[in-house]
Each structure stands twice: as structure tokens, then as C-alpha cells.
């Protein structure tokens, strides 16, 4: 059974993700979570603290899901890198996260609403994106890339472009387009 804090964070994450951080009021979160205002302020001193907790939860949730999807796709690092785009398409089609569907990237959304690079929500978004790049660089190294950091950045850029295209244009097949481009990058960057 979830704790009241977890219920609050999960509800906040769902609402922030679907409706926006600034557009979602505390009263809506309390109403949907069934948590009392006193409980909210027992765990979080402000809405900003709740936003940070929700983003932290999303970071853990998303990275666990993505790395698991990639690592279980194949034992081969090259195939794992390409499976990134298969996982993305499932997410874009609303098949990856129960009750969340696909409303773009929570971290792109957060950085768009909290544009000051020093804002804690913006910093969490930046850290999340960097950790994904770092993970991709490790896989690129395992796959034998001579310049794994550059290849990881290229794959991450394709990932981000696919996310935005799928969200803004309603085009879940953007993941397949990105995978085709990624295949060419891997063919050029990895040993035969």
C-alpha cells in the first residue's frame, strides 16, 4: 500500500505531466489524491518542493523503464542502442506508463516552464538528460565506438527530436524515422 506521501507525489506527477506544472493547482492535487492539506505541508514546504519530488520520481521511473527495455531487448550493445527507439515508440503510443499515456517529455516540459537554468526544476531536467547521455555513452563504449561520447550525443539528439516530433505533431512513428537515422550512425561509427 502506498504511503500518503507517495500518493501525493504520484498524483502530482500525473497532473503536472498532463496539465503543466504552473497550470496545476495544489487544490486539484489534494482533491485527486485524497490527501489533506496538513499532510501535504508535513511532507513538502511548498508547491516547488512537490514539483521537485515529482520530477525526481519521474526521473527514476523513466530511466528504470528505458534501461530495462533496452537491456532486455538483446545482449548485444548495438541492438540495445537501436532498441531505444522501439521503446520510445511504445511510449509515444501510450503503452509504456500506466495512467500517464504520452504528453511529451516531463523534463522538456519542465525546462520550458522553468526557463531559468538555475531553477531547481530546470537543473533536474538537465541532470536527467545528461544521465541518459551518459548511459548511451556506456553502451556505445561496449559496442566498440571509437568516440562513444560523440555518438551518444548524436543518439540523444535523435531521441529528443523524436520525442518533440511525436508530441508536437502527434507522430509516434517519429521513433522509427529516428531509428533509421541511428542505424546509419551506428554503421558508420562501430566496427563491422
N, C-alpha and C positions, 0 to 999 in steps of 0.2 A: 504494500500500500504506500502511495506517495505521501510524503510529508506535506504540510501546508505550504512550506517554502517552495518545494518542488512544484506543487500545483500552481502556485503563483507565477513562478518562472516559466513553466511550460505554457500557461495561458498567455502570459505577456509575450513570449516568443511568437506564438501563433498569431496574436493580434498585431504585434509590431510588424511581422513579416507580411501579413496580408493587407494591413491598412496603413502602415507607416508608423514611424516612431513618434513624430510630433503630433500626428493626427489621432493617435490612440490615447484616450484619457485614462487616468487612474480609476475613475468610477466604472468604466467599461471593463477594465481588467478585474476589478473586485467583483463586479456583478457576475461575470462569466466564470470566474474561478471559485466563487462561493467563499472567498476568504474575507475576513473582516479587516477594516482599515487599520485597527490596532495591530493585527498580525503583520500587515504589510510594513508598518513602520517599526515593528520589532525586528524585522529582518533587513529592511532597506531604509536608509535615511532620506531617500529622495527617489523620484522617478528616474533620474540619471543612474542611480545605483542599480535599479531594477533593469534598466536598459543594458548596462554592462553585464549583469548576471545573465540576461537573455542571450546576449551576443557570445558570452563565454560558453553557455550551454550549446548554442548553435555551432560554434567552432568545434567543440568536442564531438558533437553529433555528426556533423558533416564530414570531418576528417576521418572519423572512425568508419563511417559508411563508405567513403570514397576509397580509402586504403584497403578495406576489406573487399570491396568489389573488384579492385584492380588485382589484388594478390590472389584471390580465389579464381580469377579468370584463367590463369595459366602460371606455370612455374617459370616461364621464360620472361625476362625483364622487358624485352622488346614488345612482346604480346601484352604484357601488363601496361606498358605505356599507351599502347593503342586502345586497350580496354577502358582507359579513361573516358574516351568519347562514347563508348557503348553505355557506360554508367551515366554519363551526362544525359544521353537521350532518354534513358528511363526516368531520370529526374525531371527533365523537361516535359515529359508526358504525364507527370504527376504520379509516377509509380514507385517512387523511392522513399518518401517520408509520409507515414500515416498522418492524416489530418492537416498536413501542411500544403500538399499539392506543389505547384510551382508558381512562385511570384517573383521570379528573378533571384538574384543573389542577395541575401541579407546583408552582406558586407559591402557590396556595391551600393545598396540602398542606404546603409548607414553612413557611408562616406559621402554620399550625395546630400544627406540631410544634415550631417555634422561636418561641414567643409573645412573647418579649422584643423590643420594637420596635428595640432597639439591637443585637440579634444580627445578624451579617453575612448570614445566610441570609434573615432577615426583611427586612433592608434591600434585598437583591437582589430579593426578591419585590415589595416596594413600588415599587422603581425600574422593574421590568418592567411593572407595571400602569400606572404613570404614563406610560411611553413609549408604551403602547398608546393611552392617552387623548390624549396629545399628537399622535399620528398621526391619530387620529379628528378632532381639532380642526382639523388642517390640511385634511383632506378637507371638513369642514363649512364652513370658510372658502372653499374652492374652489367649493363648492356654493352659496354665497351666503347662508349663515346670518347673521343679524344678531347673534346671540350664540353663536358657534361653541364656546366653552368649555363653556357650559351644555349645549348639545346633545350635545357629545362625552361629557360626564359621564353624561348620560341614556342614550346608546347603550352606553357602557361598563357601566353598571349593568345594562342588559338582557343584555349579553354575559355578565357574571358570573353573573347569575341563571340564564341558560340553561345555563351550564357546571355549576353546582351541581345544578340540576334534572336534567340529563342524567345526571350521575354518581350522585347520591344515589337518584334514583327510577328510574334505568335508562330514561330517556325522551329518546331522541335527537331526537324531534320537538319538543322544547322550543325548538330553534333556529327552527323555523317559527313557533311561537307568538310568540317574541321579534321575529321579522321583521315579523309583522303589527302589533305594537305600534310598532316602529320606523318602519314606513310611515306610521302616523298622526302620529308625532312629526315626521317629515320633511315631511309635507304641511302641518303647522301652522307649521314653523319656516323653511321655504325658500320663496323666491319662486316663484310659479306659472309 
